[in-house]
Amino acid sequence: MLRSTFTPIFTTLPTKPIFPNLSRNICNAVTQAPPPPVRQNASTKTTTITPHPPASAYLHLPFCRKRCHYCDFPILALGSSAQVDDDPRIVNYINVLSREIVATQVEENQCVPLRTVFFGGGTPSLVPPKLVSSVLEILSSKFGLCSDVEISMEMDPGTFDSKKLKEFMDLGVNRVSLGVQAFQQELLKSCGRAHGIDEVHEAIEIVGSCGVGNWSMDLISSLPHQTPEMWEESLQLTIKAQPTHVSVYDLQVEQDTKFGVLYTPGEFPLPSDIQSAKFYRMASKMLSDAGYNHYEISSYSKSGFECKHNLTYWDNNKSFYGFGLGSASYIDGVRFSRPKKLKEYMGYVQDLENGVMESCEDEYVDSNEETMDVVMESCEDDGIDFNEAAMDVVMLSLRTARGLDLKAYREAFGGSLVVSLCNVYKPYVASGHVVYMDQDRRDIAADELEKLLCDEQRIEEKLAYIRLSDPDGFLLSNELISLAFGAISS
């Protein structure tokens, strides 16, 4: 798991959703998404954005052979020699996860068939297919699954063969996210990855031979000792493999990881911010030239192969379930995450089953009034905090190539806020970092925008979208989103 340009609100989300770390102006990325941190001194105004019923579920399967040197996510390292087919640690965890799903209270009008399911981790491909099957059966029984449900699974090279992959496919897994990360043996070794380059090529061959029509490849840039030549080679080999989707993550060094002990961001052997920006631009150009659409800061896809599950995270009006260690949910405008430690997570599930979980404004507490490691945000009885909601929409929308829909934003938050955003971004139109578009998604030139900004009525009639340019706008996303926050909170 990696971080993206956005500091994660959720511990474990699929590729994995994230939010801005304002100390770094390079687009990093992950996996696992959305909603922003609690903001102090927020406006007391509220808005009544009502999320749709959850139709997506993320399931955290935390098992890995070993912990990578950059990873600070909740995992359970099994060891390289572990026999996973009947490992009691996996069996017991799947049992607890299943109990959590069953015990989750769902309002009748909120229960709709799931359109996307994402098995993330960890390394979900270490889990025996029969146990994955049991989880899918419980999800189907609890919520139902759409006939065209997208079921994604993160898989690492060296953790599956053709037989195992076909068994997953027979269960309904129709999208694979392959954690390659690099095509250089020395980089894989220095990152502490459990696989080598031979296993990478073998995994790509297996995915192709099994006929997986929808698969993604994960790559990491800005690794220690990584050169532009190495990065270019990884991108070239990725394009040659022809995945339908590519996720490009920029390494973020976290405390309490091996990399956090060994390295300081921006100092050798890690690349500088300038070098990291060069890596990002290289990925954007090479992948775009190869026919991939850069539809989200860290995500590229062939036409029609965007990750449907991840698109749920970038749509501020869509709710989703999270199940498992450290996972997060967003339901009815409320975000909360599960404990990151196994013992506490098991206690959380037990309390859930016993019906003794109590909610308060900022957190969930157990029956003994001890604070659980489950954070609650934006729980006002009379609506979601106005400023927080307005910031959420900007943050999520500007991660995507589609950008911010100004008409919808105006309807939710008022025309004056749209004018404020237009004015704060005016200098960045001429510099090429921000793009304004009309209803037909035609770019509006800087001189035309200057005239429009003098007339609020014309802004409403003419301006339809704001987006960040690719790649320069995306590279400044932290600063640009921070400017929007200032305009909203003023």
Secondary structure, DSSP 8 states (H G I E B T S, - for coil): ----SS--SSSB-SSB-----TT--S----B--------TT--S-EE----B---EEEEEE-EESS--TT--S--EE--TT--GGG-HHHHHHHHHHHHHHHH----GGG---EEEEEEEES-GGGS-HHHHHHHHHHHHHHT-EEEEEEEEEEE-TTS--HHHHHHHHHHT--EEEEEEE-S-HHHHHHTT-S--HHHHHHHHHHHHHTT-SSEEEEEEES-TT--HHHHHHHHHHHHHH--SEEEEEE----TTSHHHHH--TTSTTS--HHHHHHHHHHHHHHHHHTT-EEEETTEEE-TT---HHHHHHH-TTB-BEEESTTBEEEETTEEEE--SSHHHHHHHHHHHHHT--EE-SSEEE-TT--EEEEE-B---TT-EEHHHHHHHHHHHHTTBSS-EEHHHHHHHH-HHHHHHHHHHHHHHHHTTSEEEE-TT--B--HHHHHHHTT-HHHHHHH--EEEE-TTHHHHTHHHHHHHHHHHHH-
